[in-house]
């Protein structure tokens, strides 16, 4: 699955356009490398997001095309 879509489906970022902008701005990395919005996300990958002073690191557990609000947190684990 594309990184921007994963960020939206997992609800780490609310909107896909915002996820695209974060990737274009270099604020998202996968496994320690800056990632583009089109990068593929697989289970086991580590995603790091930079929101101003705050950094969020998560490990991808599952990649689902659709997730309800209650199922979304099960897609990743905070590190």
C-alpha positions in Angstrom: 0.0 0.0 0.0 1.2 3.6 -0.7 2.5 5.4 2.3 0.1 8.4 2.1 -2.9 6.0 1.9 -1.6 4.0 4.9 -1.2 7.1 7.0 -4.8 8.0 6.2 -6.4 4.6 6.7 -4.5 4.0 10.0 -5.6 7.5 11.1 -2.0 8.6 11.9 -2.8 11.6 9.7 -6.4 12.7 9.1 -6.4 13.5 5.3 -4.5 12.0 2.4 -3.6 15.4 1.0 -2.0 16.3 4.4 -0.1 13.0 4.3 1.2 13.9 0.8 2.3 17.3 2.0 4.1 15.7 5.0 5.9 13.3 2.7 6.9 16.0 0.2 8.2 18.1 3.1 10.5 15.3 4.3 8.7 14.9 7.6 8.1 11.1 7.1 10.6 8.3 7.0 10.4 4.6 6.6 13.1 2.4 8.2 15.3 5.5 8.7 15.1 6.8 5.1 13.1 9.8 4.0 10.1 8.5 2.1 7.9 9.8 -0.8 4.1 9.5 -0.7 4.3 6.6 -3.2 6.6 4.5 -1.1 5.3 1.0 -0.4 4.5 0.1 3.2 4.8 -3.5 4.4 4.2 -5.2 7.8 7.4 -4.8 9.9 8.4 -1.4 8.6 9.1 1.4 11.0 7.5 4.8 10.2 8.7 8.0 11.8 6.6 11.2 11.6 7.8 14.6 12.6 5.1 17.0 13.8 7.0 20.2 14.8 8.8 19.3 18.1 6.9 16.0 18.4 8.2 12.8 16.8 6.1 9.6 16.5 7.6 6.2 15.7 5.3 3.3 14.9 5.9 -0.2 13.6 3.5 -1.4 10.9 1.6 -4.5 12.1 -0.9 -4.9 9.2 -1.8 -3.2 5.9 -5.6 -3.1 5.3 -7.3 -1.3 2.5 -10.1 -0.2 4.8 -10.3 0.1 8.6 -13.0 1.4 10.9 -12.1 4.0 13.5 -12.0 1.3 16.2 -9.8 -1.0 14.1 -7.3 1.6 13.0 -5.0 1.5 16.1 -4.5 -2.3 15.5 -2.7 -1.5 12.3 0.4 -0.2 14.1 2.3 -0.3 17.4 3.9 2.8 18.9 7.6 2.4 19.6 
